[in-house]
Amino acid sequence: MTTPGLYQVANANPDTTALFLISLIALLFNVGVFGYMIYKVIKTKRNPYTAELYTDLKLYKEVKALAE
């Protein structure tokens, strides 16, 4: 038998629908990023482990200029 605590808890179970939707959105976004990375690997014919992939992007050039 349990005794009531100091604080009332209406429901200890989370809303699984909301958690599932957030997880699904994150998964789809990550699949999209992975697909873009594969596209860049094929287009630039670079190995992402040995060379930079995104050297042709405007923001990459701006950051590199700031670093110099």
mmCIF file as Biopython writes it, N, C-alpha, C and O atoms, coordinates in Angstrom:
data_model
#
loop_
_atom_site.group_PDB
_atom_site.id
_atom_site.type_symbol
_atom_site.label_atom_id
_atom_site.label_alt_id
_atom_site.label_comp_id
_atom_site.label_asym_id
_atom_site.label_entity_id
_atom_site.label_seq_id
_atom_site.pdbx_PDB_ins_code
_atom_site.Cartn_x
_atom_site.Cartn_y
_atom_site.Cartn_z
_atom_site.occupancy
_atom_site.B_iso_or_equiv
_atom_site.auth_seq_id
_atom_site.auth_asym_id
_atom_site.pdbx_PDB_model_num
ATOM 1   N N  . MET A ? 1  ? 0.837  -1.170 0.000   1.0 0.0 1  A 1 
ATOM 2   C CA . MET A ? 1  ? 0.000  0.000  0.000   1.0 0.0 1  A 1 
ATOM 3   C C  . MET A ? 1  ? 0.888  1.241  0.000   1.0 0.0 1  A 1 
ATOM 4   O O  . MET A ? 1  ? 1.872  1.313  0.735   1.0 0.0 1  A 1 
ATOM 5   N N  . THR A ? 2  ? 0.534  2.196  -0.817  1.0 0.0 2  A 1 
ATOM 6   C CA . THR A ? 2  ? 1.322  3.423  -0.888  1.0 0.0 2  A 1 
ATOM 7   C C  . THR A ? 2  ? 0.586  4.549  -0.191  1.0 0.0 2  A 1 
ATOM 8   O O  . THR A ? 2  ? -0.643 4.600  -0.151  1.0 0.0 2  A 1 
ATOM 9   N N  . THR A ? 3  ? 1.365  5.421  0.339   1.0 0.0 3  A 1 
ATOM 10  C CA . THR A ? 3  ? 0.770  6.592  0.988   1.0 0.0 3  A 1 
ATOM 11  C C  . THR A ? 3  ? 0.950  7.788  0.073   1.0 0.0 3  A 1 
ATOM 12  O O  . THR A ? 3  ? 1.950  7.867  -0.642  1.0 0.0 3  A 1 
ATOM 13  N N  . PRO A ? 4  ? 0.024  8.706  0.076   1.0 0.0 4  A 1 
ATOM 14  C CA . PRO A ? 4  ? 0.163  9.877  -0.790  1.0 0.0 4  A 1 
ATOM 15  C C  . PRO A ? 4  ? 1.355  10.725 -0.355  1.0 0.0 4  A 1 
ATOM 16  O O  . PRO A ? 4  ? 1.600  10.915 0.836   1.0 0.0 4  A 1 
ATOM 17  N N  . GLY A ? 5  ? 2.085  11.227 -1.340  1.0 0.0 5  A 1 
ATOM 18  C CA . GLY A ? 5  ? 3.259  12.034 -1.052  1.0 0.0 5  A 1 
ATOM 19  C C  . GLY A ? 5  ? 2.899  13.498 -0.865  1.0 0.0 5  A 1 
ATOM 20  O O  . GLY A ? 5  ? 1.730  13.878 -0.806  1.0 0.0 5  A 1 
ATOM 21  N N  . LEU A ? 6  ? 3.919  14.283 -0.777  1.0 0.0 6  A 1 
ATOM 22  C CA . LEU A ? 6  ? 3.754  15.713 -0.582  1.0 0.0 6  A 1 
ATOM 23  C C  . LEU A ? 6  ? 3.180  16.377 -1.834  1.0 0.0 6  A 1 
ATOM 24  O O  . LEU A ? 6  ? 2.384  17.312 -1.740  1.0 0.0 6  A 1 
ATOM 25  N N  . TYR A ? 7  ? 3.588  15.887 -3.003  1.0 0.0 7  A 1 
ATOM 26  C CA . TYR A ? 7  ? 3.138  16.483 -4.264  1.0 0.0 7  A 1 
ATOM 27  C C  . TYR A ? 7  ? 2.230  15.509 -5.000  1.0 0.0 7  A 1 
ATOM 28  O O  . TYR A ? 7  ? 2.506  14.310 -5.054  1.0 0.0 7  A 1 
ATOM 29  N N  . GLN A ? 8  ? 1.175  16.016 -5.551  1.0 0.0 8  A 1 
ATOM 30  C CA . GLN A ? 8  ? 0.249  15.208 -6.332  1.0 0.0 8  A 1 
ATOM 31  C C  . GLN A ? 8  ? 0.791  15.050 -7.754  1.0 0.0 8  A 1 
ATOM 32  O O  . GLN A ? 8  ? 1.213  16.029 -8.370  1.0 0.0 8  A 1 
ATOM 33  N N  . VAL A ? 9  ? 0.781  13.842 -8.265  1.0 0.0 9  A 1 
ATOM 34  C CA . VAL A ? 9  ? 1.200  13.576 -9.635  1.0 0.0 9  A 1 
ATOM 35  C C  . VAL A ? 9  ? -0.024 13.117 -10.397 1.0 0.0 9  A 1 
ATOM 36  O O  . VAL A ? 9  ? -0.604 12.077 -10.082 1.0 0.0 9  A 1 
ATOM 37  N N  . ALA A ? 10 ? -0.421 13.887 -11.399 1.0 0.0 10 A 1 
ATOM 38  C CA . ALA A ? 10 ? -1.621 13.553 -12.155 1.0 0.0 10 A 1 
ATOM 39  C C  . ALA A ? 10 ? -1.395 12.306 -13.012 1.0 0.0 10 A 1 
ATOM 40  O O  . ALA A ? 10 ? -2.223 11.394 -13.024 1.0 0.0 10 A 1 
ATOM 41  N N  . ASN A ? 11 ? -0.272 12.274 -13.724 1.0 0.0 11 A 1 
ATOM 42  C CA . ASN A ? 11 ? 0.000  11.149 -14.603 1.0 0.0 11 A 1 
ATOM 43  C C  . ASN A ? 11 ? 1.514  11.042 -14.775 1.0 0.0 11 A 1 
ATOM 44  O O  . ASN A ? 11 ? 2.160  12.000 -15.199 1.0 0.0 11 A 1 
ATOM 45  N N  . ALA A ? 12 ? 2.065  9.910  -14.456 1.0 0.0 12 A 1 
ATOM 46  C CA . ALA A ? 12 ? 3.510  9.727  -14.554 1.0 0.0 12 A 1 
ATOM 47  C C  . ALA A ? 12 ? 3.943  9.248  -15.935 1.0 0.0 12 A 1 
ATOM 48  O O  . ALA A ? 12 ? 5.142  9.164  -16.200 1.0 0.0 12 A 1 
ATOM 49  N N  . ASN A ? 13 ? 3.008  8.933  -16.816 1.0 0.0 13 A 1 
ATOM 50  C CA . ASN A ? 13 ? 3.337  8.450  -18.150 1.0 0.0 13 A 1 
ATOM 51  C C  . ASN A ? 13 ? 3.450  9.623  -19.117 1.0 0.0 13 A 1 
ATOM 52  O O  . ASN A ? 13 ? 2.531  10.437 -19.205 1.0 0.0 13 A 1 
ATOM 53  N N  . PRO A ? 14 ? 4.576  9.725  -19.852 1.0 0.0 14 A 1 
ATOM 54  C CA . PRO A ? 14 ? 4.717  10.825 -20.812 1.0 0.0 14 A 1 
ATOM 55  C C  . PRO A ? 14 ? 3.826  10.614 -22.031 1.0 0.0 14 A 1 
ATOM 56  O O  . PRO A ? 14 ? 3.361  9.505  -22.291 1.0 0.0 14 A 1 
ATOM 57  N N  . ASP A ? 15 ? 3.600  11.683 -22.765 1.0 0.0 15 A 1 
ATOM 58  C CA . ASP A ? 15 ? 2.825  11.612 -24.002 1.0 0.0 15 A 1 
ATOM 59  C C  . ASP A ? 15 ? 3.721  11.007 -25.084 1.0 0.0 15 A 1 
ATOM 60  O O  . ASP A ? 15 ? 4.579  11.695 -25.637 1.0 0.0 15 A 1 
ATOM 61  N N  . THR A ? 16 ? 3.526  9.744  -25.381 1.0 0.0 16 A 1 
ATOM 62  C CA . THR A ? 16 ? 4.412  9.056  -26.320 1.0 0.0 16 A 1 
ATOM 63  C C  . THR A ? 16 ? 4.220  9.537  -27.753 1.0 0.0 16 A 1 
ATOM 64  O O  . THR A ? 16 ? 5.145  9.416  -28.557 1.0 0.0 16 A 1 
ATOM 65  N N  . THR A ? 17 ? 3.066  10.072 -28.099 1.0 0.0 17 A 1 
ATOM 66  C CA . THR A ? 17 ? 2.848  10.569 -29.455 1.0 0.0 17 A 1 
ATOM 67  C C  . THR A ? 17 ? 3.765  11.751 -29.741 1.0 0.0 17 A 1 
ATOM 68  O O  . THR A ? 17 ? 4.392  11.810 -30.798 1.0 0.0 17 A 1 
ATOM 69  N N  . ALA A ? 18 ? 3.846  12.684 -28.813 1.0 0.0 18 A 1 
ATOM 70  C CA . ALA A ? 18 ? 4.712  13.847 -29.002 1.0 0.0 18 A 1 
ATOM 71  C C  . ALA A ? 18 ? 6.176  13.421 -29.067 1.0 0.0 18 A 1 
ATOM 72  O O  . ALA A ? 18 ? 6.926  13.924 -29.903 1.0 0.0 18 A 1 
ATOM 73  N N  . LEU A ? 19 ? 6.587  12.510 -28.206 1.0 0.0 19 A 1 
ATOM 74  C CA . LEU A ? 19 ? 7.971  12.032 -28.221 1.0 0.0 19 A 1 
ATOM 75  C C  . LEU A ? 19 ? 8.294  11.316 -29.534 1.0 0.0 19 A 1 
ATOM 76  O O  . LEU A ? 19 ? 9.387  11.471 -30.078 1.0 0.0 19 A 1 
ATOM 77  N N  . PHE A ? 20 ? 7.344  10.537 -30.036 1.0 0.0 20 A 1 
ATOM 78  C CA . PHE A ? 20 ? 7.541  9.835  -31.300 1.0 0.0 20 A 1 
ATOM 79  C C  . PHE A ? 20 ? 7.685  10.821 -32.454 1.0 0.0 20 A 1 
ATOM 80  O O  . PHE A ? 20 ? 8.551  10.646 -33.311 1.0 0.0 20 A 1 
ATOM 81  N N  . LEU A ? 21 ? 6.850  11.850 -32.486 1.0 0.0 21 A 1 
ATOM 82  C CA . LEU A ? 21 ? 6.916  12.825 -33.574 1.0 0.0 21 A 1 
ATOM 83  C C  . LEU A ? 21 ? 8.242  13.582 -33.571 1.0 0.0 21 A 1 
ATOM 84  O O  . LEU A ? 21 ? 8.834  13.799 -34.628 1.0 0.0 21 A 1 
ATOM 85  N N  . ILE A ? 22 ? 8.703  13.979 -32.405 1.0 0.0 22 A 1 
ATOM 86  C CA . ILE A ? 22 ? 9.991  14.673 -32.318 1.0 0.0 22 A 1 
ATOM 87  C C  . ILE A ? 22 ? 11.119 13.744 -32.769 1.0 0.0 22 A 1 
ATOM 88  O O  . ILE A ? 22 ? 12.022 14.168 -33.490 1.0 0.0 22 A 1 
ATOM 89  N N  . SER A ? 23 ? 11.068 12.495 -32.350 1.0 0.0 23 A 1 
ATOM 90  C CA . SER A ? 23 ? 12.093 11.525 -32.749 1.0 0.0 23 A 1 
ATOM 91  C C  . SER A ? 23 ? 12.058 11.275 -34.254 1.0 0.0 23 A 1 
ATOM 92  O O  . SER A ? 23 ? 13.107 11.161 -34.888 1.0 0.0 23 A 1 
ATOM 93  N N  . LEU A ? 24 ? 10.866 11.191 -34.823 1.0 0.0 24 A 1 
ATOM 94  C CA . LEU A ? 24 ? 10.722 10.970 -36.262 1.0 0.0 24 A 1 
ATOM 95  C C  . LEU A ? 24 ? 11.269 12.155 -37.051 1.0 0.0 24 A 1 
ATOM 96  O O  . LEU A ? 24 ? 11.957 11.968 -38.055 1.0 0.0 24 A 1 
ATOM 97  N N  . ILE A ? 25 ? 10.971 13.365 -36.606 1.0 0.0 25 A 1 
ATOM 98  C CA . ILE A ? 25 ? 11.488 14.563 -37.279 1.0 0.0 25 A 1 
ATOM 99  C C  . ILE A ? 25 ? 13.012 14.583 -37.223 1.0 0.0 25 A 1 
ATOM 100 O O  . ILE A ? 25 ? 13.663 14.893 -38.220 1.0 0.0 25 A 1 
ATOM 101 N N  . ALA A ? 26 ? 13.584 14.258 -36.070 1.0 0.0 26 A 1 
ATOM 102 C CA . ALA A ? 26 ? 15.041 14.231 -35.929 1.0 0.0 26 A 1 
ATOM 103 C C  . ALA A ? 26 ? 15.660 13.165 -36.834 1.0 0.0 26 A 1 
ATOM 104 O O  . ALA A ? 26 ? 16.688 13.406 -37.467 1.0 0.0 26 A 1 
ATOM 105 N N  . LEU A ? 27 ? 15.040 12.000 -36.893 1.0 0.0 27 A 1 
ATOM 106 C CA . LEU A ? 27 ? 15.552 10.926 -37.740 1.0 0.0 27 A 1 
ATOM 107 C C  . LEU A ? 27 ? 15.518 11.325 -39.212 1.0 0.0 27 A 1 
ATOM 108 O O  . LEU A ? 27 ? 16.494 11.119 -39.933 1.0 0.0 27 A 1 
ATOM 109 N N  . LEU A ? 28 ? 14.401 11.895 -39.662 1.0 0.0 28 A 1 
ATOM 110 C CA . LEU A ? 28 ? 14.283 12.310 -41.059 1.0 0.0 28 A 1 
ATOM 111 C C  . LEU A ? 28 ? 15.294 13.401 -41.403 1.0 0.0 28 A 1 
ATOM 112 O O  . LEU A ? 28 ? 15.877 13.393 -42.487 1.0 0.0 28 A 1 
ATOM 113 N N  . PHE A ? 29 ? 15.498 14.329 -40.491 1.0 0.0 29 A 1 
ATOM 114 C CA . PHE A ? 29 ? 16.485 15.383 -40.718 1.0 0.0 29 A 1 
ATOM 115 C C  . PHE A ? 29 ? 17.888 14.791 -40.833 1.0 0.0 29 A 1 
ATOM 116 O O  . PHE A ? 29 ? 18.659 15.191 -41.705 1.0 0.0 29 A 1 
ATOM 117 N N  . ASN A ? 30 ? 18.223 13.847 -39.963 1.0 0.0 30 A 1 
ATOM 118 C CA . ASN A ? 30 ? 19.543 13.210 -40.007 1.0 0.0 30 A 1 
ATOM 119 C C  . ASN A ? 30 ? 19.739 12.399 -41.281 1.0 0.0 30 A 1 
ATOM 120 O O  . ASN A ? 30 ? 20.841 12.368 -41.828 1.0 0.0 30 A 1 
ATOM 121 N N  . VAL A ? 31 ? 18.690 11.746 -41.759 1.0 0.0 31 A 1 
ATOM 122 C CA . VAL A ? 31 ? 18.774 11.013 -43.026 1.0 0.0 31 A 1 
ATOM 123 C C  . VAL A ? 31 ? 19.025 11.996 -44.167 1.0 0.0 31 A 1 
ATOM 124 O O  . VAL A ? 31 ? 19.798 11.706 -45.080 1.0 0.0 31 A 1 
ATOM 125 N N  . GLY A ? 32 ? 18.375 13.156 -44.118 1.0 0.0 32 A 1 
ATOM 126 C CA . GLY A ? 32 ? 18.597 14.183 -45.133 1.0 0.0 32 A 1 
ATOM 127 C C  . GLY A ? 32 ? 20.024 14.708 -45.126 1.0 0.0 32 A 1 
ATOM 128 O O  . GLY A ? 32 ? 20.624 14.893 -46.185 1.0 0.0 32 A 1 
ATOM 129 N N  . VAL A ? 33 ? 20.566 14.948 -43.949 1.0 0.0 33 A 1 
ATOM 130 C CA . VAL A ? 33 ? 21.954 15.418 -43.835 1.0 0.0 33 A 1 
ATOM 131 C C  . VAL A ? 33 ? 22.916 14.354 -44.354 1.0 0.0 33 A 1 
ATOM 132 O O  . VAL A ? 33 ? 23.882 14.673 -45.046 1.0 0.0 33 A 1 
ATOM 133 N N  . PHE A ? 34 ? 22.655 13.102 -44.025 1.0 0.0 34 A 1 
ATOM 134 C CA . PHE A ? 34 ? 23.501 12.016 -44.518 1.0 0.0 34 A 1 
ATOM 135 C C  . PHE A ? 34 ? 23.428 11.924 -46.043 1.0 0.0 34 A 1 
ATOM 136 O O  . PHE A ? 34 ? 24.445 11.729 -46.708 1.0 0.0 34 A 1 
ATOM 137 N N  . GLY A ? 35 ? 22.220 12.065 -46.592 1.0 0.0 35 A 1 
ATOM 138 C CA . GLY A ? 35 ? 22.060 12.043 -48.047 1.0 0.0 35 A 1 
ATOM 139 C C  . GLY A ? 35 ? 22.818 13.177 -48.720 1.0 0.0 35 A 1 
ATOM 140 O O  . GLY A ? 35 ? 23.433 12.983 -49.769 1.0 0.0 35 A 1 
ATOM 141 N N  . TYR A ? 36 ? 22.774 14.373 -48.112 1.0 0.0 36 A 1 
ATOM 142 C CA . TYR A ? 36 ? 23.508 15.515 -48.664 1.0 0.0 36 A 1 
ATOM 143 C C  . TYR A ? 36 ? 25.013 15.260 -48.611 1.0 0.0 36 A 1 
ATOM 144 O O  . TYR A ? 36 ? 25.743 15.622 -49.534 1.0 0.0 36 A 1 
ATOM 145 N N  . MET A ? 37 ? 25.467 14.642 -47.541 1.0 0.0 37 A 1 
ATOM 146 C CA . MET A ? 37 ? 26.888 14.338 -47.419 1.0 0.0 37 A 1 
ATOM 147 C C  . MET A ? 37 ? 27.320 13.340 -48.499 1.0 0.0 37 A 1 
ATOM 148 O O  . MET A ? 37 ? 28.377 13.505 -49.109 1.0 0.0 37 A 1 
ATOM 149 N N  . ILE A ? 38 ? 26.515 12.319 -48.731 1.0 0.0 38 A 1 
ATOM 150 C CA . ILE A ? 38 ? 26.823 11.338 -49.778 1.0 0.0 38 A 1 
ATOM 151 C C  . ILE A ? 38 ? 26.838 12.021 -51.149 1.0 0.0 38 A 1 
ATOM 152 O O  . ILE A ? 38 ? 27.701 11.738 -51.979 1.0 0.0 38 A 1 
ATOM 153 N N  . TYR A ? 39 ? 25.878 12.920 -51.380 1.0 0.0 39 A 1 
ATOM 154 C CA . TYR A ? 39 ? 25.832 13.673 -52.636 1.0 0.0 39 A 1 
ATOM 155 C C  . TYR A ? 39 ? 27.127 14.464 -52.836 1.0 0.0 39 A 1 
ATOM 156 O O  . TYR A ? 39 ? 27.688 14.467 -53.932 1.0 0.0 39 A 1 
ATOM 157 N N  . LYS A ? 40 ? 27.602 15.135 -51.780 1.0 0.0 40 A 1 
ATOM 158 C CA . LYS A ? 40 ? 28.824 15.932 -51.881 1.0 0.0 40 A 1 
ATOM 159 C C  . LYS A ? 40 ? 30.048 15.042 -52.098 1.0 0.0 40 A 1 
ATOM 160 O O  . LYS A ? 40 ? 30.962 15.420 -52.830 1.0 0.0 40 A 1 
ATOM 161 N N  . VAL A ? 41 ? 30.074 13.872 -51.474 1.0 0.0 41 A 1 
ATOM 162 C CA . VAL A ? 41 ? 31.195 12.941 -51.666 1.0 0.0 41 A 1 
ATOM 163 C C  . VAL A ? 41 ? 31.262 12.503 -53.124 1.0 0.0 41 A 1 
ATOM 164 O O  . VAL A ? 41 ? 32.341 12.466 -53.715 1.0 0.0 41 A 1 
ATOM 165 N N  . ILE A ? 42 ? 30.121 12.174 -53.700 1.0 0.0 42 A 1 
ATOM 166 C CA . ILE A ? 42 ? 30.094 11.724 -55.094 1.0 0.0 42 A 1 
ATOM 167 C C  . ILE A ? 42 ? 30.417 12.878 -56.040 1.0 0.0 42 A 1 
ATOM 168 O O  . ILE A ? 42 ? 31.162 12.702 -57.004 1.0 0.0 42 A 1 
ATOM 169 N N  . LYS A ? 43 ? 29.861 14.053 -55.768 1.0 0.0 43 A 1 
ATOM 170 C CA . LYS A ? 43 ? 30.057 15.204 -56.649 1.0 0.0 43 A 1 
ATOM 171 C C  . LYS A ? 43 ? 31.507 15.685 -56.641 1.0 0.0 43 A 1 
ATOM 172 O O  . LYS A ? 43 ? 32.073 15.963 -57.699 1.0 0.0 43 A 1 
ATOM 173 N N  . THR A ? 44 ? 32.108 15.785 -55.459 1.0 0.0 44 A 1 
ATOM 174 C CA . THR A ? 44 ? 33.468 16.323 -55.364 1.0 0.0 44 A 1 
ATOM 175 C C  . THR A ? 44 ? 34.544 15.247 -55.433 1.0 0.0 44 A 1 
ATOM 176 O O  . THR A ? 44 ? 35.727 15.561 -55.560 1.0 0.0 44 A 1 
ATOM 177 N N  . LYS A ? 45 ? 34.141 13.975 -55.349 1.0 0.0 45 A 1 
ATOM 178 C CA . LYS A ? 45 ? 35.072 12.842 -55.380 1.0 0.0 45 A 1 
ATOM 179 C C  . LYS A ? 45 ? 36.156 12.985 -54.317 1.0 0.0 45 A 1 
ATOM 180 O O  . LYS A ? 45 ? 37.341 12.781 -54.581 1.0 0.0 45 A 1 
ATOM 181 N N  . ARG A ? 46 ? 35.722 13.339 -53.110 1.0 0.0 46 A 1 
ATOM 182 C CA . ARG A ? 46 ? 36.651 13.495 -51.989 1.0 0.0 46 A 1 
ATOM 183 C C  . ARG A ? 46 ? 36.324 12.488 -50.901 1.0 0.0 46 A 1 
ATOM 184 O O  . ARG A ? 46 ? 35.176 12.078 -50.728 1.0 0.0 46 A 1 
ATOM 185 N N  . ASN A ? 47 ? 37.349 12.104 -50.182 1.0 0.0 47 A 1 
ATOM 186 C CA . ASN A ? 47 ? 37.168 11.235 -49.034 1.0 0.0 47 A 1 
ATOM 187 C C  . ASN A ? 47 ? 36.940 12.132 -47.816 1.0 0.0 47 A 1 
ATOM 188 O O  . ASN A ? 47 ? 37.814 12.934 -47.487 1.0 0.0 47 A 1 
ATOM 189 N N  . PRO A ? 48 ? 35.799 12.024 -47.140 1.0 0.0 48 A 1 
ATOM 190 C CA . PRO A ? 48 ? 35.529 12.917 -46.013 1.0 0.0 48 A 1 
ATOM 191 C C  . PRO A ? 48 ? 36.463 12.699 -44.826 1.0 0.0 48 A 1 
ATOM 192 O O  . PRO A ? 48 ? 36.535 13.551 -43.941 1.0 0.0 48 A 1 
ATOM 193 N N  . TYR A ? 49 ? 37.167 11.592 -44.789 1.0 0.0 49 A 1 
ATOM 194 C CA . TYR A ? 49 ? 38.094 11.329 -43.692 1.0 0.0 49 A 1 
ATOM 195 C C  . TYR A ? 49 ? 39.471 11.949 -43.937 1.0 0.0 49 A 1 
ATOM 196 O O  . TYR A ? 49 ? 40.236 12.152 -42.994 1.0 0.0 49 A 1 
ATOM 197 N N  . THR A ? 50 ? 39.786 12.247 -45.193 1.0 0.0 50 A 1 
ATOM 198 C CA . THR A ? 50 ? 41.111 12.782 -45.497 1.0 0.0 50 A 1 
ATOM 199 C C  . THR A ? 50 ? 41.086 14.198 -46.051 1.0 0.0 50 A 1 
ATOM 200 O O  . THR A ? 50 ? 42.126 14.855 -46.079 1.0 0.0 50 A 1 
ATOM 201 N N  . ALA A ? 51 ? 39.936 14.689 -46.491 1.0 0.0 51 A 1 
ATOM 202 C CA . ALA A ? 51 ? 39.858 16.026 -47.085 1.0 0.0 51 A 1 
ATOM 203 C C  . ALA A ? 51 ? 38.538 16.684 -46.696 1.0 0.0 51 A 1 
ATOM 204 O O  . ALA A ? 51 ? 37.572 16.013 -46.332 1.0 0.0 51 A 1 
ATOM 205 N N  . GLU A ? 52 ? 38.523 18.005 -46.781 1.0 0.0 52 A 1 
ATOM 206 C CA . GLU A ? 52 ? 37.298 18.755 -46.497 1.0 0.0 52 A 1 
ATOM 207 C C  . GLU A ? 52 ? 36.294 18.546 -47.629 1.0 0.0 52 A 1 
ATOM 208 O O  . GLU A ? 52 ? 36.672 18.501 -48.799 1.0 0.0 52 A 1 
ATOM 209 N N  . LEU A ? 53 ? 35.022 18.419 -47.278 1.0 0.0 53 A 1 
ATOM 210 C CA . LEU A ? 53 ? 33.980 18.214 -48.282 1.0 0.0 53 A 1 
ATOM 211 C C  . LEU A ? 53 ? 33.376 19.515 -48.787 1.0 0.0 53 A 1 
ATOM 212 O O  . LEU A ? 53 ? 33.019 19.616 -49.961 1.0 0.0 53 A 1 
ATOM 213 N N  . TYR A ? 54 ? 33.260 20.488 -47.938 1.0 0.0 54 A 1 
ATOM 214 C CA . TYR A ? 54 ? 32.433 21.656 -48.237 1.0 0.0 54 A 1 
ATOM 215 C C  . TYR A ? 54 ? 33.264 22.885 -48.581 1.0 0.0 54 A 1 
ATOM 216 O O  . TYR A ? 54 ? 32.891 23.999 -48.211 1.0 0.0 54 A 1 
ATOM 217 N N  . THR A ? 55 ? 34.371 22.709 -49.275 1.0 0.0 55 A 1 
ATOM 218 C CA . THR A ? 55 ? 35.251 23.834 -49.591 1.0 0.0 55 A 1 
ATOM 219 C C  . THR A ? 55 ? 34.650 24.777 -50.624 1.0 0.0 55 A 1 
ATOM 220 O O  . THR A ? 55 ? 35.111 25.912 -50.748 1.0 0.0 55 A 1 
ATOM 221 N N  . ASP A ? 56 ? 33.649 24.351 -51.361 1.0 0.0 56 A 1 
ATOM 222 C CA . ASP A ? 56 ? 33.045 25.202 -52.382 1.0 0.0 56 A 1 
ATOM 223 C C  . ASP A ? 56 ? 31.925 26.091 -51.835 1.0 0.0 56 A 1 
ATOM 224 O O  . ASP A ? 56 ? 31.403 26.932 -52.569 1.0 0.0 56 A 1 
ATOM 225 N N  . LEU A ? 57 ? 31.550 25.928 -50.584 1.0 0.0 57 A 1 
ATOM 226 C CA . LEU A ? 57 ? 30.466 26.725 -50.009 1.0 0.0 57 A 1 
ATOM 227 C C  . LEU A ? 57 ? 30.948 28.115 -49.624 1.0 0.0 57 A 1 
ATOM 228 O O  . LEU A ? 57 ? 32.095 28.297 -49.216 1.0 0.0 57 A 1 
ATOM 229 N N  . LYS A ? 58 ? 30.064 29.086 -49.758 1.0 0.0 58 A 1 
ATOM 230 C CA . LYS A ? 58 ? 30.382 30.480 -49.446 1.0 0.0 58 A 1 
ATOM 231 C C  . LYS A ? 58 ? 30.770 30.648 -47.975 1.0 0.0 58 A 1 
ATOM 232 O O  . LYS A ? 58 ? 31.744 31.334 -47.663 1.0 0.0 58 A 1 
ATOM 233 N N  . LEU A ? 59 ? 30.019 30.030 -47.082 1.0 0.0 59 A 1 
ATOM 234 C CA . LEU A ? 59 ? 30.310 30.164 -45.653 1.0 0.0 59 A 1 
ATOM 235 C C  . LEU A ? 59 ? 31.649 29.535 -45.278 1.0 0.0 59 A 1 
ATOM 236 O O  . LEU A ? 59 ? 32.342 30.037 -44.393 1.0 0.0 59 A 1 
ATOM 237 N N  . TYR A ? 60 ? 32.013 28.459 -45.933 1.0 0.0 60 A 1 
ATOM 238 C CA . TYR A ? 60 ? 33.320 27.838 -45.677 1.0 0.0 60 A 1 
ATOM 239 C C  . TYR A ? 60 ? 34.439 28.815 -46.021 1.0 0.0 60 A 1 
ATOM 240 O O  . TYR A ? 60 ? 35.407 28.961 -45.275 1.0 0.0 60 A 1 
ATOM 241 N N  . LYS A ? 61 ? 34.289 29.479 -47.161 1.0 0.0 61 A 1 
ATOM 242 C CA . LYS A ? 61 ? 35.311 30.435 -47.587 1.0 0.0 61 A 1 
ATOM 243 C C  . LYS A ? 61 ? 35.394 31.619 -46.627 1.0 0.0 61 A 1 
ATOM 244 O O  . LYS A ? 61 ? 36.486 32.114 -46.349 1.0 0.0 61 A 1 
ATOM 245 N N  . GLU A ? 62 ? 34.250 32.076 -46.121 1.0 0.0 62 A 1 
ATOM 246 C CA . GLU A ? 62 ? 34.241 33.191 -45.165 1.0 0.0 62 A 1 
ATOM 247 C C  . GLU A ? 62 ? 34.947 32.810 -43.863 1.0 0.0 62 A 1 
ATOM 248 O O  . GLU A ? 62 ? 35.753 33.579 -43.340 1.0 0.0 62 A 1 
ATOM 249 N N  . VAL A ? 63 ? 34.644 31.639 -43.353 1.0 0.0 63 A 1 
ATOM 250 C CA . VAL A ? 63 ? 35.262 31.193 -42.101 1.0 0.0 63 A 1 
ATOM 251 C C  . VAL A ? 63 ? 36.761 30.978 -42.294 1.0 0.0 63 A 1 
ATOM 252 O O  . VAL A ? 63 ? 37.557 31.324 -41.421 1.0 0.0 63 A 1 
ATOM 253 N N  . LYS A ? 64 ? 37.140 30.415 -43.422 1.0 0.0 64 A 1 
ATOM 254 C CA . LYS A ? 64 ? 38.565 30.202 -43.684 1.0 0.0 64 A 1 
ATOM 255 C C  . LYS A ? 64 ? 39.303 31.534 -43.791 1.0 0.0 64 A 1 
ATOM 256 O O  . LYS A ? 64 ? 40.440 31.652 -43.335 1.0 0.0 64 A 1 
ATOM 257 N N  . ALA A ? 65 ? 38.663 32.535 -44.389 1.0 0.0 65 A 1 
ATOM 258 C CA . ALA A ? 65 ? 39.283 33.859 -44.489 1.0 0.0 65 A 1 
ATOM 259 C C  . ALA A ? 65 ? 39.446 34.485 -43.110 1.0 0.0 65 A 1 
ATOM 260 O O  . ALA A ? 65 ? 40.437 35.172 -42.859 1.0 0.0 65 A 1 
ATOM 261 N N  . LEU A ? 66 ? 38.499 34.261 -42.222 1.0 0.0 66 A 1 
ATOM 262 C CA . LEU A ? 66 ? 38.601 34.787 -40.863 1.0 0.0 66 A 1 
ATOM 263 C C  . LEU A ? 66 ? 39.724 34.103 -40.083 1.0 0.0 66 A 1 
ATOM 264 O O  . LEU A ? 66 ? 40.349 34.721 -39.221 1.0 0.0 66 A 1 
ATOM 265 N N  . ALA A ? 67 ? 39.974 32.849 -40.380 1.0 0.0 67 A 1 
ATOM 266 C CA . ALA A ? 67 ? 40.994 32.096 -39.653 1.0 0.0 67 A 1 
ATOM 267 C C  . ALA A ? 67 ? 42.408 32.501 -40.063 1.0 0.0 67 A 1 
ATOM 268 O O  . ALA A ? 67 ? 43.362 32.288 -39.315 1.0 0.0 67 A 1 
ATOM 269 N N  . GLU A ? 68 ? 42.536 33.073 -41.229 1.0 0.0 68 A 1 
ATOM 270 C CA . GLU A ? 68 ? 43.880 33.438 -41.719 1.0 0.0 68 A 1 
ATOM 271 C C  . GLU A ? 68 ? 44.325 34.782 -41.224 1.0 0.0 68 A 1 
ATOM 272 O O  . GLU A ? 68 ? 45.427 35.225 -41.548 1.0 0.0 68 A 1 
#
